[in-house]
């Protein structure tokens, strides 16, 4: 049995079901992210793990104990909130020591642990400051230390970086990951930012309409999205409609142009419609080459994005974006120019229907 | 622009005169007890009057009891309404406004009918029972002010997230209320408390009809029988009320500075 087991979890608010049959196993020390847009149910699942929401059905097991109906105070789960939620009336040390005080620790134990936590978050000089005297990043570090001080079984992070500016967000997420690895604490992280989820997680759960659309390692989610939703939400993908041209040899037709796929099309009939995806970085403008797919189109737009140049090419009706590194020695295609797009059959991803 | 500013100053001046002139006149009159000289003789007489001391002490004690009793009822109610029963908020707000709609005299007659010596709960049959009834009446009278103060305080903090943060650290609801919520709405609680204090100190109807020796009936008694002392008493009552308001201001300012 895994350390954190979520079995067939369901949550309804009146007639509105926001989480449908959610099942997930998280190993001890694993870092799992729930990724999805607003309203997909990711925070609701996290809040059910924390005990702030009661599950309509299903079970939550932490360390072998069923906590489904336990109040939050009895779950020994640490939580970090988007809005920091530091107690304004307490100093940094007071905030970090709060949970230990509630647990009945002696003042010597509290002082030692608070000092330990302050060292861990690299803010030992701010022990006597109040939350309003700290920056957003510092407040969130203190919130993290406060959650960790009580040695929780599971650490839950509810969009902890959303309120911070871009630079702090990146450095703090790296710190969170380093701390998590150092302490080996099982962590569930909720975010709507795919870069965040992909960069720090062992596994990512992509959620959509209250369900886990796909669960997997970040590279698996990015490179092999299973559904149309995952493909469109994670990264920038070209989503194209295709028809089966020859199921036995694995050939499709996109806007009337033949392409090959690397996987079997068994079960599909001639003319069946499919949705395929193609990452912009997998496409190149090059002459047709054997073993590679080639699509002809007209350049619609060339956008300069700094280190990357994004070129949009129109086929008959579909539009394909491709990314190429900004290489000053290489000439860029001009708008209106006819070009050939080249990509490997294995880069063409077949998506399941949502 | 200049003309507009002049208009503002005239409005401020007229408003100030409206409030200040009667106050100065009352104060000036209170100093005239001794013929031909200004003195604080009226204040000396009033402050030396055992009835003044007794009635003022009685009202202060009752105000403190009312504040404690009111806070014990209103703080948890407002907290749980804000936290879990937000849909009930309009109903609770309507109930807390009722004491402003129903006159005090109607309330006290209702109390006397319900709790007289021949009723099931004969509170008016004993002195302590009547004091308790008076305190309950004062809690009702102070309800609109106390509830609004507390509710404003609760709205100024993120009650839900702070509660959840405390719960996730192992705190139960009462510990959360005592250790996290109350300290963060301290200025709102004090505002409510001082408003209640001011209401109770000057209240006449309840105390008079329940026949209790409070400061309000004493004020009326002195006013009916003396000339200069009522003016001195009015100034004393005014000073007590304004001292309360001043303390609220100071606390609120400190709190605002702390939050900044």
Interface residues (C-beta under 8 A of the other chain):
Chain A: X50 X51 X52 X71 X72 X73 X74 X75 X76 X77 X78 X79 X81 X83 X85 X86 X87 X88 X89 X98 X99 X102 X103 X130 X132 X143 X146 X147 X150
Chain B: X157 X158 X161 X162 X164 X165 X166 X167 X168 X169 X170 X171 X172 X175 X179 X180 X183 X184 X186 X258 X259 X260
